[in-house]
């Protein structure tokens, strides 16, 4: 397969899709009437590019001059504006230039794939389909794959494998119906929320309070999500439903309220125009008031009745049914109509319940799919409730639920196979070979992941295995923080591994990889004046790091999500790492007033020394990263910063991480890789370099950028990184670095300002500058 | 004591560091170019040159190994013509001129060359290998303060407002833009051949690259402080980082007569003084009275003042404290607009001053500047045409 792809159209979606192909290390030819300006991408937040330098793989092209490159591209993704005549023009333009193998796919969200295919010459139609990405395409996992009637099945399989493994996407196959799956039900959810909020007189701020994390949906809830999507874009999507779904019983609801139309007309389109339903005014964020037709301050409401919905949905639901609180009525009504709508349309839009839930999870960021939630609330109970409400004329439409709903007890089997109404069977995960790499795949319904075979378990960690001879260490703490029990568990697991296993992998069932050391525990020890125990804690931390590095069996870190502080130090000490693209790693200790003391500073000094040349130059970026508590914005950045080796594998699909880690472990076993022997000295940049860093620190202080306490912390970091007590070029034993880490750690921890920083982080989640 | 006469004075255009036309040009090449151009019209003088003294603030890397000697050889001066390098940071070029003039005044030399060179593109401000001894922090930590911080200290101590600094900076640009024609007599254009993977690129640089036509008070006022969170010193009211070189030819009366040369100016005197490193920008406040006293001149006698604009804050503090007539200060713009190639600046300002005296038929010119780690220098020239 060639390394080239073409993206047609460099609008919001086209440019970002192009960027993600660049992340995946493809040469991307971006066609547009106005050639792509790659610096545009640097302004989009969150960043579409994993490293700014990847912009170099985006090659701006014009339809006049560069079409001949298309024959070398294995895939062409069309993302031009959603107008049939514009797309037709582009298709006519490019058709003669496509290579005999080139797959052409449209990223349309609203037009019919069959209609679009008809614009192409017959020979090309069998290589045409829809691939529908969600904004932002790097971060939202869903891609809907929509076959055209002509496409060869093997090409769809090829594309599914590619999108899954290379781009890291969750592929859901959709039928060619308006707005496909995710937008069809997701947008209906918004429309029903608008409908019921208006009816019950619930303010938009309160709606967002209810429909966000409380229900396991993104924090941006309903209206902030609408602002992010763009009110005009949403209007377009709704308009498509209005135009193309004329016989849908809910058709009369397919329009956005008058007040949204007014906002659109006034240019309040959301994030892209800097104003929308939400409006930033000074430091305050105002929200639109529908009745007053103006923006006002947000007024929080009590949502106590909904608390605990995610953990005990049945209980909350039953209480809501009994309540007269408009918030309770709102929740019941919106979920009832969403269930009604989704069940009614399931057979026409998707193969089974699982595909609908996968789509809403991956495209809208919901933790629970629609059918999953329904199952949790009681399938038959809710079905009967909808019937009752329908007969009382409370549902948005009068049409009955489809027959199949009452014919099943659950929408999922115990193993997570989803119900397929057309064939009246349950269908499980795809047999596509790409999913063989997902050893612990996404689970649906009440299905539980494979827990393998447990080898050791204590309060802090579990050592288990899926493959004989290779252990997996997973933390049991919240946010996978590292406390005393985790350290002790690791010591035990590593001892077991060295005598019983061939390799061991650090992997977590859920992100983050680790939010760092257990600050609550540390604070308690400090408050109780248990300095000896604190010393033991940091000592044990360093011992675990060293054991990870020098263990006689290979240690492999499999990292996804946050890997902060001590978590980052463990990754640095493992003999090998595999990283998911979305790895946010960093030594952030300075933010809570301490320095990396789990061997992190030692390891940075070691790497600068091993690199050779000007050791001070090698250490300067590390100093900046540590002293500014920098966290990487992608796995590529982790590699660039030297927290892992340059050749470290970066995995795009998070579910392939465990598989990849096992393959790396197997390779290390097969090649008989020996650990690095401990105790070789580190060459330091020395006291002059320490002076140069100290000069930078003093200037920052003079300029008011950092506080007195920052000077203290940064100087400690500089001292360890440069080996600042010794002349340049001195060979300093590793134990000096570890000793200094411990000394500074305990010294800083005993200061009031560091303790305040920790308390502040624990209570607010944000760093304190003092 | 004999008189020391400047008979020729040339400089390169001042290039923008890292982005400008000289960004890949070695400091030795910049220097050789001005040394060669200096004697182009009088090649018969070359064998009689008795020394080449060159100022350079970061004499290492491309400008290390005694660039005074290397530049002279690359300019085609014969092996018997010696050369050396002097470093007094930002006044290195003026210091070189003063030493050369003194050699003549003492009667030790008849004909001598002085100059300055700096490529800030190639050698960063603190050098390639910045290190500080623990002793510095023990005894005098102010030594490590960045120039920007010292400029903030001066702004604070002498109450120089952000608005005044920005206004001063805008004027510098406007004056420099208006001076393009006048600068033609002192600039020796330089052609640069750069080999790129796409082939050889040939560019001739004949104008200073620093002055900006798009500078406005509004755009300057919107810049964020560069060195201090709540400060007033910005990239817009500080001197620019630059590349450039300059050279002057100095001789005694005997040599004037022997070769039938027409002098441009006479060197009258030079002073240097130390100030606290944390407010290095006020150096000229001490140096100016000192040089006036030595030369027996009064401030009002001086017609033309080249005050190096390291920062607007320190320039304004100096103007106000010494009582300089603003209309006489940097009539053709200063380093905020034109750029400040550290060790070359003193020589460049000397070139500009002596050309201005001649062109505008004025009598006395002063070149003065502040110096990193806390010093000030000033030199006075008198027109003789």
Interface residues (C-beta under 8 A of the other chain):
Chain A: X614 X616 X687 X688 X689 X690 X691 X692 X694 X695 X698 X699 X702 X703 X704 X705 X728
Chain B: X126 X129 X130 X131 X132 X133 X134 X136 X137 X141 X144 X145 X146 X148 X149 X152 X227 X228 X229 X230 X231
